[in-house]
Amino acid sequence: MEQKPIKKVLVANRGEIAIRIMRSCREMGIETVAVFSDADRTAMHVRYANEAYNIGKAPSSESYLNMDKIIATAKSSGADAIHPGYGFLSENSRFARRCREEGLRFIGPSPESIEMMGDKISARKKMIAAGVPVVPGTTEKVTSEAEAAKYIREIGLPVMIKASAGGGGKGMRLVKKESQIASSLRAARSEAKTAFGDDALYIEKYVDSPHHIEFQILSDKYGNTVHLFERECSVQRRHQKVVEETPSPIMTPEIREQMGAYAVAAANACQYEGAGTIEFIVDDKLNYYFLEMNTRLQVEHPITERVVGVDLVKEQIRIAEGFELPFRQEDLKQSGHAIECRIYAEDTDNNFMPNPGTITHITEPFGFGVRCDGYVYEGYTIPIFYDSLISKLIVWGRTREEAIERMRRALYEYKITGIKTTIRFLERIMNTPDFRKGEYNTHFIEKNSAFLLADGMCDRNCEDMAMIATFAQYVSRLEDSKKTNAAPSEKKETNWKRQLRKFTSRI
Amino acid sequence: MELELKVNKRNAIVKEIKREGNILTLAVDDVEYTVDIVKVSNQEFSVLYEGRSFNIEVIENKEPKHFNVNTLYFKFDVEVVDNESRYRQSRMQSKLILNDNTIRSPMPGKVVKVFVKPGDIVEAGQPLIVLSAMKMESEFKAGQRGIVKEVPVKEGETVDNDQLLVVIDDIQEK
């Protein structure tokens, strides 16, 4: 197989991930093409790219999900590859297939791999055949209530009823009692039909005190696959990840090696190419089971990058160009500890209601071991049409304790004004004893909700200081408005003008 | 210079006593402070008080005389209270009784569905309107029994934060 360098990439995405992808492209000398909807004309990814084209109205279905428009834009701009980011079209096999048909390189796996792993029932079957441990459950779709009841008795309560075409927590129901089976089936089926257009269901054993641990893999076109170790993603709210870290505080070297080998086997079982993630569910006794495979780059990929020292986007591009992986499994090591906090524009006092609006001021955290991947800036108005993730704060420390203290420090420094964000909430997570001890699972947020949503107490001094500063600002604004209203005074000579005159008089 | 300020639930009078260069002496109610205060950027101040350093952001809100104030560990909403805002405040107090019967949008979004029209009688808990924003749909229900007086928005319309959506009147029981 020959190597064909990529010269221009169209990034079929928006927000922080579009910029992150473009940064790696710039480092590789690859030109970038941004696409934007009517609502995103002033978005940072448009300002960052080499070229930018409008692809339609604000709703995603008319822009970022519009395959025809995106492919047409790629061709007319002369892009030779498309990077889909995460979400949107990244796991859409029809899109991957159309790219292939149109001679555009899709920076990701083949449409066949996407389909194989996208159908959760077929993925389970494939994993079982490859010897990868899976959560005990059905291998065929469940059609009737009687069938479901039979499987459930075999598997043993409690169980999770899940949508085969699903993901992201939709079309799922937890069944703890026999009496709930019928209603849960009905509810899951209807939600699955609405969300994914497919009401096929399967049933899995519900693992108690579950940890969500996932492994990053990279596969090239030559059959080489490596894993880049694990990410612990159990801090979740309503099945949405909030904080991720690596290494996992509960992992042992032996289990890591076993799970890593299974992750590699899973990727090989579907002839994978590119970057992917194998998700496992792990119980307190470190029994692990394959949950699903995500055939795309994930939101939390930066923590792996920090600890392993590999730029995953660059590796995705090099794989797509036909290069062999530049490292073997034995070359990869985890160094230190990384944590990511996802910052959402949500009102934590109001049931995490999304909070779009205009950013009136922003102060970002800096310093050793701090990475901030965002896309908002002062004066920017967050549109209502897309999700509410505004940035990712990633820190690295030599130890887990240092990483936690660094994250606390960085969160205090990070101030976004004009909209409500989850920054305060994340600070409290860093202060929660369960998190600090590394003893938590996916019930963490629920279990600690009282602590997490409590108000911080401020002393009277601090309140007074706030008032003093406000007083000073108000006075300053009054003085400013007096100056502009006053009669224009004699033009004061500035240093700059004096230097300019001196300089020009010498010519 | 003297100002009345409101922080969260507390009102205080802030009065300048003396200023010499950066050194400002003032009173916050009955407590006197002497601070070294410098404006370091358009919206930031450095305040030194008894050796302690406070870096404070004072950012103007959309509403006039309302500021978002950030210290390292805390956020405050500070309002400059003058005659105009005192007047607005008292008007709002008298309107409070009606407030229970109005639904205002808690965030910018799009009206997805409207279930009622003026003249409809609604019961407590009855769905009135569905708003969509940031991939989430929220359904708003009637707080109590009443008769729909106004629905100034329609399906498909984009709305701002705090925009009036539905007004309900009490039903006069015979």
Interface residues (C-beta under 8 A of the other chain):
Chain A: A345 N350 M353 P354 N355 P356 G357 T358 T360 H361 T363 I384 F385 Y386 D387 S388 Y412 E413 K415 T417 G418 R424 G456 C458 N461 C462 E463 D464 M465 A466 M467 I468 A469 T470 F471 A472 Q473 Y474 V475 S476 R477
Chain B: M1 L3 L5 V7 N8 R10 A12 V14 E16 L24 L26 V28 V31 Y33 V35 I37 K39 Q43 F45 V47 Y49 F54 I56 E57 V58 I59 E60 N61 K62 K65 F67 N68 V69 N70 T71 L72 Y73 F74 K75 F76 V78 V80 P106 M107 P108 G109 K110 A133 M134 K135 M136 S138 T158 N161
